[in-house]
Amino acid sequence: MITIFGIPNCDTVKKARTWLEARGLAYTFHDYKKQGADPARIAGWIAAAGRERVVNKAGTTFRKLSPEDQAALAGAEAPVVLAANPSVIKRPIVEHPGGLLVGFKEAEWAAALG
């Protein structure tokens, strides 16, 4: 089962979903805006992929975080801050039977998902 986590109006999420659909790959979409984000799951993503890959520091939402929340993203509180501010999570994140994909890089996706 492939699960894609993100925000529906994100251009990168749209590209990723189109890529999956073009290959006939079934997936479930988890919309952070409607379904929220789970700190325990986010902690697992950080453990698997690393904090630098999971946290999106390039977006405006990151820049709008308080200095305290930005600092917390470097420590153990990162999953809680990310769950409260899911737009700061790199998009999309994909859980699939072979592991985890962060962001959309076509070559990486082709290798992982066929």
URURNOR-V657909 format. One line per field, one symbol per residue. ss: DSSP state (2 for helix, 1 for strand, 0 for the rest). phi: phi as a letter, one per 30 degrees, with the letter a starting at -180 (. if undefined). A space follows every 50 residues. Layout:
BEGIN
ss = ???
phi = ???
END
This chain:
BEGIN
ss = 01111100002222222222220000111112222000222222222220 22221000022222002222220000022222220222100011110011 11000222222220
phi = .cbcclbdcdddddddddddddcicdaccccedccibcedddedddddcj eddddcddddddddddedddddddbddeddddddbddddebdcbcbeckb cbibbeddddddci
END
